[in-house]
Structures are given as structure tokens and as C-alpha cells.
């Protein structure tokens, strides 16, 4: 999980760039994009490179410890005063649900999660808003 080359070469999911750009300038209102990940901090440069290579909108990048990611992401959400989180981890979605709107990106490992509005692709983000 610490392979820098792997993280540098990641390809963004279909429609991620379009959805994030839409959020970044939603209805003429500029929204701040914040990326958070439970990847190790040792791949921070590779993560930023990948975001830039995929032409995703600029934003702060937070690396949080996987062991307590839900609490750390909640702390980031509070500090940054976020309104909307797009998440795929059940525990994180649950923690954030009392603080902000949560969009839960569907995956087999979160199929039983009851928190957030479930989406199945990045195309769904725009429809959610």
C-alpha cells in the first residue's frame, strides 16, 4: 500500500473530474475542494501528482491515519467547516452524518451502511445537488 509508483499512476474514475469541477464552481458559487485519504503520508507527493495529472481541481490534501480515519476526517471536516463529504467508508459516513451532508459512494464493503445518500458513479454527484 506504500508503493509511490502505484499512487502516481492512478487514473481518476469516470466523470470524477467533471463532478469535482462542477462542485468547485457550483452555480457560480466557488466551493473549496478538500481531499482526504487514509493513504500513508509517505505517498503524499505521489497523491498530489496523481490529482494534478488527472486534472482534478486544486484543493488541500489531508492524509489521515487509517486506524482512526473516521475521527480524523471528522476533525478535518470541523476545522474546514465542510458542507458536503463524498465518502466510501461506512464508519466515516456515520461519523460525518451528524455534521454535514454525506454522499456515500457505493462499494460492496459499504452495502449495509445506512448513512448518507448512496451514489453509484461520479455522474450521480451532480444529480444529488
C-alpha positions in Angstrom: 0.0 0.0 0.0 3.1 2.2 0.2 4.1 2.0 -3.5 4.7 5.5 -4.7 4.6 4.5 -8.4 1.2 2.9 -7.9 -0.3 6.1 -6.5 1.4 8.4 -9.1 -0.2 6.4 -11.9 -3.8 6.2 -10.6 -6.4 7.1 -13.1 -9.4 9.1 -11.9 -12.7 7.3 -12.0 -15.0 8.2 -14.9 -16.7 11.6 -14.5 -14.7 12.4 -11.3 -13.1 15.4 -13.0 -16.4 16.7 -14.3 -18.2 16.3 -11.0 -15.4 17.9 -8.9 -15.1 20.8 -11.4 -18.9 21.2 -11.1 -18.6 21.3 -7.3 -15.7 23.7 -7.5 -17.8 26.3 -9.3 -21.3 25.2 -8.5 -23.9 27.7 -9.7 -21.3 30.4 -9.8 -20.5 29.9 -6.2 -16.9 28.8 -5.7 -16.6 25.8 -3.4 -13.4 24.7 -1.8 -12.4 21.2 -2.7 -10.7 19.2 0.1 -9.2 15.8 -0.5 -8.7 13.4 2.4 -7.3 10.0 2.3 -6.1 7.2 4.6 -3.1 6.6 2.4 0.2 6.8 4.2 1.8 10.2 4.3 4.8 8.7 2.6 2.9 8.8 -0.7 1.7 12.4 -0.3 3.8 13.7 -3.3 2.6 10.8 -5.4 -1.0 11.6 -4.4 -0.7 15.2 -5.4 1.0 14.3 -8.6 -1.9 12.0 -9.5 -4.5 14.7 -8.7 -2.7 17.1 -11.0 -2.1 14.5 -13.7 -5.8 13.7 -13.8 -6.6 17.5 -14.0 -8.7 17.4 -10.8 -9.4 20.8 -9.3 -6.9 22.1 -6.8 -7.6 21.5 -3.2 -5.9 20.8 0.2 -4.9 17.2 0.7 -5.1 15.6 4.1 -3.6 12.2 4.9 -5.1 10.6 7.9 -4.2 7.5 9.8 -6.2 4.6 8.6 -6.6 3.3 12.2 -8.7 6.2 13.3 -9.7 7.7 9.9 -13.3 8.4 10.9 -12.4 10.6 13.8 -9.6 12.3 12.0 -11.8 13.0 8.9 -14.4 14.4 11.3 -11.8 16.7 12.8 -10.8 17.9 9.3 -14.5 18.4 8.4 -15.0 20.6 11.6 -11.8 22.6 11.1 -12.6 23.2 7.4 -16.3 23.7 8.1 -17.3 21.5 5.2 -20.9 21.2 4.0 -20.7 18.1 1.9 -18.5 15.0 2.1 -18.2 12.3 -0.6 -17.1 9.2 1.1 -16.9 5.4 0.7 -16.1 4.2 4.2 -19.2 3.3 6.4 -17.6 4.4 9.7 -16.6 7.8 8.2 -20.1 8.3 6.7 -21.7 7.6 10.1 -19.4 10.0 11.9 -19.9 12.8 9.4 -23.7 12.4 9.1 -24.4 14.5 12.1 -22.1 17.2 10.9 -22.7 17.6 7.2 -24.4 16.1 4.1 -22.8 12.8 3.2 -22.7 11.2 -0.2 -21.8 7.6 0.1 -20.0 6.2 -2.9 -21.4 2.6 -3.3 -18.9 -0.2 -2.8 -19.5 -3.9 -1.8 -17.9 -3.2 1.5 -20.4 -0.5 2.5 -23.6 -2.1 1.1 -25.1 -2.2 4.6 -24.3 1.4 5.6 -27.4 3.4 6.3 -25.7 6.8 6.5 -25.5 9.3 3.6 -27.1 9.4 0.2 -25.9 6.5 -1.8 -24.5 7.1 -5.3 -23.1 4.7 -7.8 -21.0 6.9 -10.0 -19.5 10.3 -10.2 -22.2 11.2 -12.6 -24.7 10.9 -9.7 -23.0 13.7 -7.8 -24.4 16.5 -10.0 -27.9 14.9 -9.7 -27.6 14.8 -5.9 -27.0 18.6 -5.7 
